[in-house]
Amino acid sequence: MRPSLSLQTLSNRLKLRHLVLLDALGRSHNMHLAAQQMNITQPAATKILQDIEDLFGLVLFERLPRNMKPTDLGEFVIRFARETLNATGKFVEELDHMRKGGHGMVMIGATYGIAYLLSPSIMRMKEKRPLLSIRVLERTSDILITELEEKNLDLVIGRFTSEHQHNTFDFRDIAATQMCVAVNPTHPLLAQPDISLAQLMDWPWILHPLSTPTRKLFEGTLADMGLKSPANLIETTSIFTTLQLLQGSNMVAILPVSSVRDYIRRGMIARLPISFDRQLEDYGILTRKGESPSPAAMEFIEIVLEVACGEEIERG
């Protein structure tokens, strides 16, 4: 029986090039392509993989005729390699930024529809730390959570997308997300005194992709009512594309109230009097469990919570 792997052994023998190969091979499943990405020969890459598997005492990839498939334990090791490389890359970038006179960096993931919260938070942060570099990635929550897990982000303003994620991430609740059905302010449906969701199914729709929480809420609501999904639809996660399409057509869209409140106030779009029994999970601030965010990230989190509290008081 092989002796247990120790931190001492790992620190003595594991090198960054080992992690780079694991990441490249985990993405390509092809030794030739992985070697090309590393700018080394295929025999050299094969030797590195043999060294890694000898170090861990594990077969990390199944050698198949046309590709290399990670084993279950291989997937676990690849994830470690990817997270370590991402953390190292962030360290190098932030250190270089600080060496040139900057004051650190915060990488934020933000789900769609929270510009009302994100923009004032960033402005307050920049007032306190003018030289802090802030990077924002705006995506759906499912994508952002993956980026957070792989250490490409310091924090995410979004929501859980599966039940087990509370084991991996800490969550500080901000608020519930109200959804609305939005249309062009001249849409014929606005002239109807009483309207139901069933009457909208023949109109063209703008919807998020099926994997997103918003779309799941919509499809679940249709299922509750025994309705089929609209046949005429466009899928996009871009709020700007959605607004452009609404303003130039008679399409219908389901959107977070928070993302379109100002556009409704200005008369650029209108809201149909339709409510949803189903609701999205509350959104909040997610960070990796067991890790302390950097001082700058912690300060930004506190600012976001302060801004959110002010928004609630103003609305109340």
C-alpha positions in Angstrom: 0.0 0.0 0.0 1.3 3.4 -0.9 1.9 5.9 2.0 -0.6 8.7 2.3 0.1 11.9 0.4 1.4 14.6 2.7 1.6 18.4 2.3 5.4 18.1 2.7 5.6 15.7 -0.3 3.2 17.9 -2.4 5.1 21.1 -1.7 8.4 19.4 -2.5 7.3 17.9 -5.8 4.3 19.7 -7.2 5.1 22.4 -9.7 3.1 25.0 -11.5 3.7 23.3 -14.8 2.0 20.2 -13.4 -1.1 22.3 -12.7 -1.0 24.0 -16.1 -0.9 20.6 -17.8 -3.8 19.3 -15.7 -5.9 22.4 -16.5 -5.1 22.2 -20.3 -5.7 18.5 -20.4 -8.9 18.8 -18.4 -10.2 21.3 -21.0 -9.0 19.7 -24.2 -9.1 15.9 -23.3 -6.3 15.7 -25.8 -2.5 15.4 -25.0 -1.4 16.8 -28.4 -3.6 20.0 -27.9 -2.5 20.3 -24.2 1.2 20.1 -25.3 0.6 22.8 -28.0 -1.0 25.1 -25.4 2.1 24.7 -23.2 4.5 25.1 -26.1 6.2 21.7 -25.3 6.4 18.4 -27.2 3.8 15.7 -26.7 6.4 13.3 -25.2 7.3 16.0 -22.7 3.7 16.5 -21.7 3.2 12.7 -21.4 6.2 12.6 -19.0 4.8 15.4 -16.9 1.4 13.6 -16.6 3.2 10.4 -15.6 5.1 12.4 -12.9 1.8 13.8 -11.6 0.0 10.5 -11.5 3.1 9.0 -9.7 3.0 11.8 -7.2 -0.7 11.3 -6.4 -0.6 7.6 -6.8 -3.7 7.8 -9.0 -4.7 7.3 -12.6 -6.2 10.8 -13.4 -7.1 10.2 -17.0 -8.5 7.2 -18.9 -6.4 6.6 -22.1 -9.1 6.2 -24.8 -8.4 5.7 -28.5 -9.3 9.3 -29.5 -9.2 11.3 -26.2 -8.3 11.3 -22.6 -11.2 11.3 -20.2 -10.7 12.4 -16.6 -11.5 9.9 -13.9 -13.7 11.0 -11.0 -10.6 11.6 -8.9 -9.0 13.2 -11.9 -11.9 15.7 -12.0 -11.2 16.5 -8.4 -7.5 17.1 -9.0 -8.2 19.2 -12.1 -10.5 21.4 -10.1 -7.8 21.9 -7.5 -5.3 22.8 -10.3 -7.7 25.2 -11.9 -8.6 27.0 -8.7 -4.9 27.2 -7.7 -3.9 28.7 -11.1 -6.7 31.2 -11.0 -5.7 32.3 -7.5 -2.1 32.5 -8.5 -3.0 34.5 -11.6 -5.0 36.9 -9.5 -2.1 37.3 -7.1 0.4 38.0 -9.8 -2.0 40.6 -11.5 -2.8 42.3 -8.2 0.8 42.4 -7.1 1.9 43.9 -10.4 -0.9 46.4 -10.2 0.2 47.4 -6.6 3.8 47.5 -7.6 3.0 50.1 -10.3 1.2 52.3 -7.7 -2.2 50.8 -7.6 -4.0 49.7 -4.5 -5.3 46.2 -5.1 -8.2 44.8 -7.1 -11.7 43.5 -6.4 -13.4 41.2 -8.9 -17.2 41.2 -8.7 -19.8 39.0 -10.3 -23.2 40.6 -10.7 -26.4 39.1 -12.0 -28.6 41.0 -14.4 -31.0 43.5 -12.9 -29.0 45.0 -10.0 -27.5 48.0 -11.7 -29.5 50.1 -9.3 -27.5 48.6 -6.4 -24.1 48.0 -8.1 -23.5 51.4 -9.6 -23.9 53.5 -6.4 -21.9 50.9 -4.5 -19.0 51.1 -6.9 -19.1 54.9 -6.8 -19.0 54.9 -3.0 -16.1 52.4 -3.1 -14.1 54.6 -5.5 -14.6 57.6 -3.2 -13.0 55.7 -0.4 -10.3 54.0 -2.5 -9.7 56.0 -5.7 -6.8 53.8 -6.9 -8.5 50.4 -6.3 -9.1 48.5 -9.5 -12.7 47.1 -9.7 -13.6 44.5 -12.3 -17.2 43.6 -12.9 -18.5 40.4 -14.7 -22.2 40.5 -15.4 -23.7 37.1 -16.1 -26.5 34.8 -14.9 -26.1 33.4 -11.4 -25.3 29.9 -12.6 -22.3 31.1 -14.6 -21.2 33.5 -11.9 -21.2 30.8 -9.2 -19.0 28.6 -11.3 -16.6 31.5 -11.7 -16.7 32.2 -8.0 -15.9 28.5 -7.2 -13.0 28.5 -9.6 -11.6 31.7 -7.8 -12.0 33.9 -10.8 -14.2 36.3 -8.7 -14.0 37.6 -5.1 -17.7 37.8 -4.6 -21.0 37.4 -6.4 -24.2 39.5 -6.1 -26.7 36.9 -7.2 -28.6 33.9 -5.9 -28.3 30.2 -5.3 -29.2 28.0 -8.3 -29.1 24.6 -6.6 -29.9 23.3 -3.1 -26.4 22.0 -2.3 -24.6 25.3 -2.9 -25.1 26.5 0.7 -22.4 23.9 1.6 -19.9 25.7 -0.7 -20.8 29.4 -0.3 -21.6 31.8 2.5 -24.7 34.0 1.7 -25.8 37.4 3.0 -29.3 38.1 2.0 -30.2 41.4 0.3 -33.8 41.1 -1.0 -36.3 39.2 -3.0 -36.6 39.7 -6.8 -40.0 40.8 -8.1 -40.6 40.0 -11.8 -42.8 41.8 -14.2 -44.1 41.5 -17.8 -42.8 44.5 -19.8 -44.0 45.8 -23.2 -43.7 48.8 -25.5 -45.7 51.8 -24.0 -47.9 51.8 -27.1 -48.5 48.0 -27.0 -52.2 47.1 -27.8 -52.4 44.9 -24.7 -52.2 48.0 -22.5 -55.7 49.0 -23.8 -57.3 45.8 -22.4 -58.8 46.3 -18.9 -58.3 42.7 -17.8 -55.5 40.5 -19.0 -54.1 37.1 -18.1 -50.8 35.3 -18.9 -52.8 32.9 -21.1 -53.7 35.7 -23.5 -50.0 36.5 -24.1 -49.0 33.2 -25.5 -49.5 34.1 -29.1 -47.4 37.2 -28.9 -43.6 37.1 -29.6 -41.6 36.8 -26.3 -38.1 37.8 -25.2 -36.9 35.3 -22.6 -33.7 34.2 -20.8 -32.3 30.8 -21.7 -33.8 27.7 -20.2 -30.9 27.2 -17.7 -31.5 30.6 -15.9 -33.7 31.1 -12.8 -35.9 33.7 -14.5 -36.7 31.2 -17.3 -37.3 28.4 -14.9 -39.8 30.6 -12.9 -41.6 31.5 -16.2 -41.8 27.9 -17.4 -42.9 26.7 -13.9 -45.7 29.3 -13.9 -46.9 28.1 -17.3 -46.8 24.5 -16.1 -48.9 25.5 -13.1 -51.5 27.0 -15.4 -51.4 24.2 -17.9 -50.0 26.4 -20.7 -47.5 25.6 -23.4 -44.4 27.7 -23.8 -44.7 30.5 -26.5 -43.6 29.3 -29.9 -42.4 32.7 -31.1 -39.5 33.8 -28.9 -36.0 35.3 -28.7 -33.5 34.2 -26.0 -31.1 36.7 -24.6 -29.7 37.6 -21.2 -28.8 41.1 -22.3 -31.0 43.8 -20.7 -30.0 46.3 -23.3 -30.9 44.1 -26.2 -34.2 43.3 -24.5 -35.0 47.0 -24.0 -34.1 47.8 -27.6 -36.4 45.0 -28.9 -39.3 46.1 -26.6 -39.1 49.7 -27.7 -39.0 48.8 -31.4 -41.7 46.1 -31.5 -44.8 44.5 -29.9 -42.7 41.8 -28.2 -43.3 40.8 -24.5 -40.6 40.2 -21.9 -40.3 39.0 -18.3 -37.8 41.1 -16.4 -36.8 41.9 -12.8 -38.7 45.0 -11.7 -35.4 46.4 -10.3 -33.8 46.4 -13.7 -36.6 48.3 -15.5 -38.0 50.6 -12.8 -36.3 53.7 -14.2 -37.3 52.9 -17.8 -40.9 52.5 -16.7 -40.7 55.9 -14.8 -39.4 57.6 -18.0 -42.2 56.1 -20.1 -39.7 54.1 -22.2 -41.5 50.8 -21.5 -44.7 49.8 -19.7 -45.6 47.1 -17.2 -48.6 44.8 -17.8 -50.8 44.1 -14.7 -49.7 40.5 -14.3 -48.3 38.9 -11.2 -46.6 35.6 -10.5 -47.4 33.2 -7.7 -43.9 31.7 -8.0 -41.0 33.8 -6.9 -37.3 33.7 -7.5 -34.9 32.9 -4.6 -33.7 35.9 -2.7 -30.5 37.4 -4.1 -27.6 38.4 -1.9 -23.8 38.4 -1.6 -22.1 35.0 -2.1 -18.5 34.3 -1.0 -16.5 31.1 -0.8 -17.1 29.3 2.5 -14.1 29.0 4.8 -12.2 31.8 3.0 -11.9 35.4 4.3 -12.4 37.9 1.4 -9.6 40.5 1.0 -10.0 43.7 3.1 -11.1 45.6 -0.1 -13.7 42.9 -0.9 -15.0 43.0 2.6 -15.3 46.8 2.5 -17.2 46.6 -0.8 -19.6 44.0 0.7 -20.4 46.3 3.6 -21.0 49.2 1.1 -23.4 47.0 -0.9 -25.4 46.1 2.2 -25.6 49.7 3.2 -26.8 50.8 -0.2 -29.3 48.0 -0.2 -30.6 49.0 3.2 -31.0 52.6 2.0 -32.9 51.4 -1.1 -35.3 49.5 1.1 -35.9 52.5 3.4 -36.5 54.8 0.4 -39.0 52.4 -1.1 -40.7 51.9 2.2 
